[in-house]
Amino acid sequence: MEGRVTVLLLLLLCVSSNYGSQDSNFNQDSSLKQNSSFDLTHFNRQGVQPLGYPCPGGNDIKPCVCLSGGFMIRDLHCSGVANETQLAQVFSAKFPYRHFRSLVMVDNAGVKELRAGVFGDLTFQELRLVSGSLERIEAGTFAKSHNTLNLMHFYYNNIHDFPFAELASFTKLREVRLYGNKFSLLPPLTSLSMEIFSIGYNPLHVINDTTFAATPALRELHLYGVNLTELQPGIFSKLPNLSFLSLRDNHLSNLLDATVTLGGVDGGQVYLQNNDLTFVAPNALTGLGGGCVYLQDNALMEVAELAWRPLLEANVTLDLRTVTPRSPTTSQLTLDMLHSTSA
C-alpha cells in the first residue's frame, strides 16, 4: 500500500548558524584563521619602529617596515608604498637576511602590478597582499620562494592576470585565496600540495572537469558567487581529500547524478544556499561521510524521498531553512516524502 509520510525536519545545524566555517569577510571560507603569532592589526599600529639587524636600516626601506615575529622571524609590511617604482627601490636595498616569514600590503592603492625580479633574492613563507589595487602579477615575481611559500592571500583586489601555471612550482604551497577579484577564466590548476583554494566572487561563469583534476591534496574548495549555471557530473571526483565545498550564491538549477562527489572524509560540508535549484537527482551528492548539506533559499518545491533518503540514512544533515524578507524567522520546514510500503 502506498502512503505519504510527513516528516517534520527541525532546524539542524552542523556548524554555527553564522556558517563560521566560511570566509570571515564573505562568510564563505572555512580556514581563514590567522596564525596566533601573526595578526594584521600588529602592522597597523601607530609608531611602529623598524628593527635592526638582520633587517636593513629603516631609512633604506622606507616606507616599508621590518617587524619581528619572534626569534629570527621577520615580517615586511609595505602598505605605505606609493607605486611600483618605489617598491622596486625598497627591494634594491641591501638585505643582510634573505628569508622573511611574511610580506604584507593592506589597503594599498598605488601598486597595480608586481613584476618578476622586483623582490630580488628575498624569500617568503606567506604573502598577504589584500584589499588593494593589484591588477596583475607577473610569472616569476615570487620565483625565489618556490621552495618556501605556503600561503598566498590576494583577496579584495582587482586582479585579472595571475600566474596560475606557476602554482605547480611552489612545492610547499598549502593555501591560496583569490576571492573578490576580476578573474573571468580559471585554467586547469596543478599543485600536489595545495589544500585550500578560494576564488569566490569572481566572474568565472564556467568550471570544467579539468580545472581541479591535478590538485589531489585539495580538501577545501570555495566557488561561491562565480555565476555558475551548471556543473559537469564528476567534476570533483578526482579530489580524494575534498571535505568542504562552497557553491552558494550561484545560479545552479539542476544537480545530476554524481555532480558533487566528496572524498568520503567524515563530516563533509556542501554549501548550496541561494541558488536556483529545482531538481536534485538521486546520488547527486555523495561522499559526505555524515556531514551537512545547506540548501536554503532555493526553488525546491518538494523533497522527494528517492533523492534524499540515501543522504539521511547516511547521517547527513539537510539544512533546508528558508529565510526571506517575508518570513525571516522560519525555523522549521515540513517535508512531504513519498514513501512506499507493502500491506
Secondary structure, DSSP 4 states (H G I P E B T S, - for coil): -EEEEEEEEE---SS-TT-TTS-TTTS--S-----TT--GGGGG-TTPPPP-TTSPPHHHHTT-EEEEEETTEEEEE-TT--SHHHHHHHTTS--S--EEEEEEEES--S--EE-TTTTTT-EEEEEEEESS---EE-TTTTGGGTTT--EEE--SS---B--GGGGGG-TT--EEE--SS-----PPPB-SS--EEE--SS------TTTTTB-TT--EEE-TTS------TTTTTT-TT--EEE--SS---EE-TTSEE----TT-EEE--SS---EE-TTSEE---S-EEE--SS------HHHHHHHHHTT-EEE----BTTBTT--EEEEEEEEE---
